[in-house]
Amino acid sequence: MGRHPEVVPVTDRRRPEASTADDWLRELVALNRGILAAVEGLRADQQEQQRRDRSVTALTHADRAFLGRLLPVLAATFGSEAFSSRDVAESQAPGLRLVLGDTSVKRLSKVLGRAEGVTVGEYLVRRQGMEDRVAAWRIYAVPNR
């Protein structure tokens, strides 16, 4: 493996004669901050990938079929507005009533949680935060790939 000219091993660095201990300390602190930021970024990327992996494997065939019917109706009913599972259950929209049948608020919440970040058909579910200890959801249209 060849050496890269832009990468200088620490052992090849020469201490400038004009540098003081304070200069070296400042350089070391800056280097440590850079390393810490890189590690935090990698950790965040890993957590996001693990969340995506769980979401993809958490949806069963039945979940996907249910969401395939539900998400277009949610998008038509709520548009770009955030909504809770309770809002969905209390809605009198005929399309929602037909698709939901006797689905409980709890089951709906769990299915939406498993679907978070997963594209189903042409739609994507995202959690928008919490309102009164209840998750607020939003449906996004996803362009064809």
KAGIFEN-V194733 format. One record per residue. RES is the residue in three letters. NEAR is the number of other ideal C-beta (glycine too) atoms within 10 Angstrom. Layout:
RES|NEAR / RES|NEAR
This chain:
MET|3 / GLY|4 / ARG|9 / HIS|7 / PRO|6 / GLU|5 / VAL|7 / VAL|10 / PRO|7 / VAL|6 / THR|5 / ASP|8 / ARG|9 / ARG|5 / ARG|8 / PRO|9 / GLU|5 / ALA|6 / SER|11 / THR|9 / ALA|7 / ASP|8 / ASP|12 / TRP|12 / LEU|10 / ARG|12 / GLU|12 / LEU|10 / VAL|10 / ALA|10 / LEU|11 / ASN|10 / ARG|10 / GLY|10 / ILE|10 / LEU|10 / ALA|10 / ALA|10 / VAL|10 / GLU|10 / GLY|10 / LEU|10 / ARG|10 / ALA|10 / ASP|10 / GLN|10 / GLN|10 / GLU|11 / GLN|10 / GLN|10 / ARG|12 / ARG|13 / ASP|10 / ARG|13 / SER|16 / VAL|12 / THR|10 / ALA|15 / LEU|17 / THR|11 / HIS|7 / ALA|9 / ASP|18 / ARG|14 / ALA|12 / PHE|21 / LEU|21 / GLY|13 / ARG|13 / LEU|25 / LEU|23 / PRO|18 / VAL|20 / LEU|24 / ALA|16 / ALA|12 / THR|18 / PHE|18 / GLY|10 / SER|9 / GLU|11 / ALA|16 / PHE|20 / SER|20 / SER|22 / ARG|15 / ASP|19 / VAL|23 / ALA|15 / GLU|10 / SER|17 / GLN|6 / ALA|15 / PRO|10 / GLY|15 / LEU|20 / ARG|11 / LEU|10 / VAL|18 / LEU|20 / GLY|7 / ASP|5 / THR|16 / SER|11 / VAL|16 / LYS|10 / ARG|13 / LEU|19 / SER|18 / LYS|14 / VAL|21 / LEU|24 / GLY|15 / ARG|19 / ALA|25 / GLU|17 / GLY|15 / VAL|19 / THR|14 / VAL|19 / GLY|13 / GLU|15 / TYR|19 / LEU|17 / VAL|23 / ARG|14 / ARG|14 / GLN|13 / GLY|9 / MET|10 / GLU|13 / ASP|7 / ARG|5 / VAL|13 / ALA|18 / ALA|17 / TRP|24 / ARG|18 / ILE|25 / TYR|13 / ALA|12 / VAL|12 / PRO|5 / ASN|4 / ARG|5
